[in-house]
Amino acid sequence: MYWFAQSVAGVSAYNEEQVQDLQETLTWGQYVLSPEFWNRTLQNWQSEFLAVGSMVVLSIYLRQRGSPESKPVGAAHDDTGTTG
């Protein structure tokens, strides 16, 4: 679903730029097969992977034993920072 929405919005924006530059526009099918579509799509996914990866690394780091931000699983919220 994401790629479909991205392709519809992308072909509209791409064709608007083409018209402003007095160049030929593309149909939706041509745009989906074009490098422009895949470049824009994969750049967006790259930022998503970076954000998720950063959260995973930070969650592992903050759950390390002895970290003041860490607590045993099931401990009360008020216990954070008091043991460790």
Steps between C-alpha positions, in 0.01 A plus 500: 500500500785737584665460162173563319438823693862604448474430128179702455636800692841464337378490140294811564796690647737372231269598215448844652877553499520373143230741383677792667821403318307455172594131483302185426281356778469131596202275549460329836637172359802670349566681827482178707760341273723808502813542713351823640223309681733236645757761605240703693342189652825342616627829647187511714546139612866569577402766753241267653757222543744748656239618751395146598861383519590791727213417734607135516860590582394751765256256659772233524747750645253633757399149610857400583553370850608772737359786296313751719221496240466122525289298742396136525206397286181536701642755744292801594547824305626675816790252530691647205837634611473375861663161443766386266 
